Amino acid sequence: MTRRLSMDGAVELLEGELGSGQRALDDLVTEDVWLAFLRFGRRLFDVPDTPDADGLLFQYGIHAFDGPPAFTVDLTRQFAVSDSNGDHDHYVQVHCEPRYAVVQELAERPVWATIQRLKPAEIRVYQEPA
């Protein structure tokens, strides 16, 4: 039987995957971040045995939530949490957000082709209840 990991350590596990190539976060290109997120996505976590209890989400766009506008790619893993009766209670989300300077190419070309080899200006990893 495969041992399933606790959601409590998900952020640290994702941070470990990002650093597993022995490179500083400042040296990672988007492809490195994506491959680290895929490794994280293959890990089995202790979640309820229900449909959609563990999912991968992706969104992107230009946002200025906590600073100047940045092109942000939000790679998210979402875990369902059940209450003591086994009913759905809430979700927990673990985010990996590479952020980039806003450049014209991002408005004119397919996103992945544009950012694949770029170095993010910043990479945020955090967890929040959804």
C-alpha positions, 0 to 999 in steps of 0.5 A: 500500500502506498503511503499518502502524504499529509496536506500540511506539508504540501508547501514544503514539498513543492518548495523542495521540488523547485529546489531539487535541481540544485539551482537557486530559484532565481536561476529557474526558467518557466520550464523548470518550474513547470516540471517541478509542479508536475513532480509535485502533482504526481505525489499522493496526498491523504484526501477524501475518497471522493471525485475531485478531491485532488485536482490541478488548476491553471490560470494566467493573466496580468494582475496587480494584487499586491504590487505593480502589474505582473504577468502571473501564471498560477499553478494550483493544486486543490485538496478537498477537506471533509468534516467529521461526518465525511461531508465536504467542508472546504478546499485547501489550495497550494499555489506556485506563481511564477511572475513576469514583467509585463511585455508586449509579446505576452499579448501577441503570442501564445503564452506558453511559447512566450514564457517557456524559456523566460526566467520569472522575476519572482516565484511565490509558493503559498497555501490558502484555504479556498 
